[in-house]
C-alpha cells in the first residue's frame, strides 16, 4: 500500500511563534485515493521544529507499514532522507534536539519512505487553511 503525506506550516524563521500546521494523508486504494486531513496550531515553535512536529503528527495516524512518499520542506526532506540515518549511526551525537529526531525515526522505521519537496495538489489548500488557523489562534491568544 502506498501513502502520500503532504505537510505545511505557516512558520517562518527561527523565531518561536503561533504556527498553523496541516497535513493530508492520501492512501492509494484500488477504488482510488482516500484522504485524511488535519489542520491545527502549535503555540511556540520555530520553523524547523514546527515542520518536524507536523510530520510526526501525520505519521502517528498510520496503523500499519506502508510505502510512504512525504511531500514537505527542504529541511524536513533532508532530515528524513539523510540526516536521521547519519545521526543514528553516530549515536545521536552533535544533535541538539535529539528527542524529536528519535521520535521521528521510530515512527518512520516500519515504512519504506522517501521525502520530496515538490509542489503538489494539496499545496494551495494547505497554505490557505493553515493561514486561517493561525489567524484564528492569534485572535484567541490571551
JOCOR-V713224 format. One record per residue. N is the residue number from 0. RES is the residue in three letters. SS is DSSP state (~ for helix, > for strand, _ for the rest). D_FIRST is the distance of its C-alpha to the first C-alpha in whole Angstrom. Layout:
BEGIN
N_RES_SS_D_FIRST + N_RES_SS_D_FIRST
END
This chain:
BEGIN
0_UNK___0 + 1_UNK_>_4 + 2_UNK_>_7 + 3_UNK_>_10 + 4_UNK_>_13 + 5_UNK_>_17 + 6_UNK_>_20 + 7_UNK_>_23 + 8_UNK_>_27 + 9_UNK___30 + 10_UNK___32 + 11_UNK___34 + 12_UNK___35 + 13_UNK___37 + 14_UNK___38 + 15_UNK___37 + 16_UNK_>_37 + 17_UNK_>_35 + 18_UNK_>_32 + 19_UNK_>_29 + 20_UNK_>_26 + 21_UNK_>_23 + 22_UNK_>_19 + 23_UNK_>_16 + 24_UNK_>_13 + 25_UNK_>_11 + 26_UNK_>_8 + 27_UNK_>_7 + 28_UNK_>_7 + 29_UNK___10 + 30_UNK___13 + 31_UNK_>_12 + 32_UNK_>_11 + 33_UNK_>_12 + 34_UNK_>_14 + 35_UNK_>_15 + 36_UNK_>_18 + 37_UNK_>_21 + 38_UNK_>_24 + 39_UNK_>_27 + 40_UNK_>_30 + 41_UNK_>_31 + 42_UNK_>_34 + 43_UNK_>_35 + 44_UNK_>_33 + 45_UNK___33 + 46_UNK_~_31 + 47_UNK_~_29 + 48_UNK_~_29 + 49_UNK_~_28 + 50_UNK_~_25 + 51_UNK_~_24 + 52_UNK_~_24 + 53_UNK_~_22 + 54_UNK_~_19 + 55_UNK_~_20 + 56_UNK_~_20 + 57_UNK_~_17 + 58_UNK_~_15 + 59_UNK___17 + 60_UNK___15 + 61_UNK___12 + 62_UNK___12 + 63_UNK___10 + 64_UNK___8 + 65_UNK___5 + 66_UNK_>_6 + 67_UNK_>_9 + 68_UNK_>_11 + 69_UNK_>_14 + 70_UNK_>_17 + 71_UNK___20 + 72_UNK___24 + 73_UNK_~_25 + 74_UNK_~_26 + 75_UNK_~_23 + 76_UNK_~_21 + 77_UNK_~_24 + 78_UNK_~_24 + 79_UNK_~_20 + 80_UNK_~_20 + 81_UNK_~_24 + 82_UNK_~_26 + 83_UNK_~_24 + 84_UNK_~_24 + 85_UNK_~_27 + 86_UNK_~_28 + 87_UNK_~_27 + 88_UNK_~_29 + 89_UNK___32 + 90_UNK___32 + 91_UNK___31 + 92_UNK___35 + 93_UNK___36 + 94_UNK___33 + 95_UNK___35 + 96_UNK___32 + 97_UNK_~_30 + 98_UNK_~_29 + 99_UNK_~_27 + 100_UNK_~_25 + 101_UNK_~_25 + 102_UNK_~_23 + 103_UNK_~_21 + 104_UNK_~_20 + 105_UNK_~_20 + 106_UNK_~_17 + 107_UNK_~_15 + 108_UNK___16 + 109_UNK___13 + 110_UNK___10 + 111_UNK_>_10 + 112_UNK_>_12 + 113_UNK_>_14 + 114_UNK_>_17 + 115_UNK_>_18 + 116_UNK___21 + 117_UNK___21 + 118_UNK___22 + 119_UNK___20 + 120_UNK___20 + 121_UNK___20 + 122_UNK_~_23 + 123_UNK_~_26 + 124_UNK_~_25 + 125_UNK_~_24 + 126_UNK_~_27 + 127_UNK_~_29 + 128_UNK_~_28 + 129_UNK_~_28 + 130_UNK_~_32 + 131_UNK_~_33 + 132_UNK_~_31 + 133_UNK_~_33 + 134_UNK_~_36 + 135_UNK_~_36 + 136_UNK_~_36 + 137_UNK_~_39 + 138_UNK_~_41 + 139_UNK_~_40 + 140_UNK___41 + 141_UNK___44
END
